Amino acid sequence: MQGNMRSTRKKRAQAPEYVSPTQLKLEGFESPFDQKLNPTNRWVVLAHLMPWDEICNMYFKFVPKGQTGRPPLNPRIVIGSLIIKHMCNLDDRETVDQISENIYMQYFLGYPSFTNESPFDASLFVEFRKRLGMDNLNAINEKIVAIKTQLESSHKSENPTRDSENENEQSNNQHGNINDADHNGRVIYDATACPQDIAYPTDLNLLSDAREKLEELIDHIYAKDLHEVKPRTYREIARKRYLQTAQKKNKSRKVIRKANRCQLNYVRRDIAIVNELLDAYQVNNLKFPLNPSQQKYLFVVQTLYDQQKQMYDTNTHSIDHRIVSIHQPHVRPIVRGKAQAKVEFGSKIHVSIINGISFLDELSWDAFNEGSHMMDYIEKYRKRFSCYPSEVLADQIYCTRVNRAALKELGIKLLAKPLGRPSAMTIHVSPGERNPIEGKFGQAKNGYGLNRIKARLKGTSESWIATIVLVLNLVKLAGVALLCTILNLFRSFSARLLKSFFQSLWNIFKQISLTNQTDDFHLIFSRP
C-alpha cells in the first residue's frame, strides 16, 4: 500500500534558475542552443528582445523569494509560458506539452539545454494569472513599447533618407506644428467586448441551475442527529417540469412565463429550507457548515432569485447588475448592437493604438459609454508620453459636441466626420484609416483567444485579457526587429548588386560604341 502511494506521487521537474541574458559568456563555451538554433526563429528573436531583467525584477516585487522551503519557479518560465499559451492559442495542458516537446520554446524560457520533462503542472496557470494581475502585465507592456520605440529610432538614425525627410516636412506644413513639445503622434480609439466562456443565459436555465445548487447545499447542511426529518425538495418533479419546457423547439411567451413562475416557487422553497437548516446550527452553537465557496453560491442564488422575481412581477427583461451565471457572477451583459450578436456576455475593454502598439486603457465588467470617457483616455496619453496627441482618430460615438470643444481647446485635431451638411465638407476622412484597430481586434479574437475567455475568476480573466494585449505587442515587436534585420541585409546586398549591374551595363555600351565607331555612348557614360 505504501509502495503504491509512493509510485503515484507527482514528480516536479527541475526548473532552471534565472540567469540574466546580459551575463558575459566565454567564447567557445556557448550552450548548444546558441550554436545550433536558427537565429531568425520567432522564439529566438523574442528571447533576445524581451527585457527579462526588468520583467523579473517586477515579478519579484509582488512574489518575493522565501527564506525557507522550495525556491519559486523561474519568473522567465512563468511569464514566458503565458506568452506561449496565448501566442499559439493553446489550452493550459497543451501549452505544457508543447513546451516539453519544442526546443525553441525552451530556449525562449531560458533553458540551458533541451529536456523532455514538463516545466510545471498545468493547474499552476491559475496561480500565475492571480500573481501577475492586470496592472503588472500592463507595466510589462510599457517596457515592450519602450523597446519598440528604441528599435525604430535606432533604425531611422542609421538610415536617414531624403524621402522620409521630405515627407516629414510636408506633413508638418500640412498639419501645422503638430510635432512640438506639447503635441505629438496620432492615436486611434475604440472599444470591444470580450465574451466569457459561459452558456447562453436564459431565465429558465438560470433558475434551474440555482435550484440544483440549492439542492446540493441542502444535502450538505442536513445532519440526521441535528435535524429530525429531512425536508422534501421535490427535485425530481421540478426537473421534469423544467425539461418539459426546455426541450420544446418553439416556446411561446406564455409557456416560458409559466415555467419561470414554477421554477421561482421551487427556488423560493429551497432558500427557506436552507435558512431553516442553518438556524439549527446557530441555536446549538455549532460550527457554520458552509465553506467560503458555498457561502458565495448561496449569496449569488439569493440575489439571482430577487432579480428574477422583480423582473417577473414587473414583466420586464432587464435589471441593473443582472446576474447571467451563478458560477461567474461578475459577468454582465454588454449590448453591442451587432448583427451576429446583439448582446455579448463578458467584460468591455477600451484600447488605443499608437504607432502599431496596443494599450489597454480600461477594462470594466459593466457596460460603459466610451465617448463619455474620452478625455480620461487623452489624459492617460499625456501621462504615458508627457504630451498630448496631435491627432485623434475615433468613431462617431466619441464625436460629441462636448468632446469636440474640449479637444479644440487643447489644440488636438479630431479626424472624424465634421458637423453640418455633407456638401460643406472639404476634407473627407477615409473609413479605412480606422482599420488598424479593427485589425487588432480581429487578430486578438481569431488568433489569440480574446473571443472566448476561458478563465472563471474575475482576476484571472483580467490577466487573460492583459496577456493577449501583451502578445499583440510582442508580435509587432518581433516583426519590427525582423524587418530591420532584413532591410539591413537587403541594403548591403542591393549595393553590391547595383554596382555589378552598372559595371556590366557600362561594358555592353562600351562594346557597342567600339563596333559602331562612334563616341556618343562613350561621351555620355564617361562623365563623372
Disulfide bonds with the S-S distance in Angstrom:
none
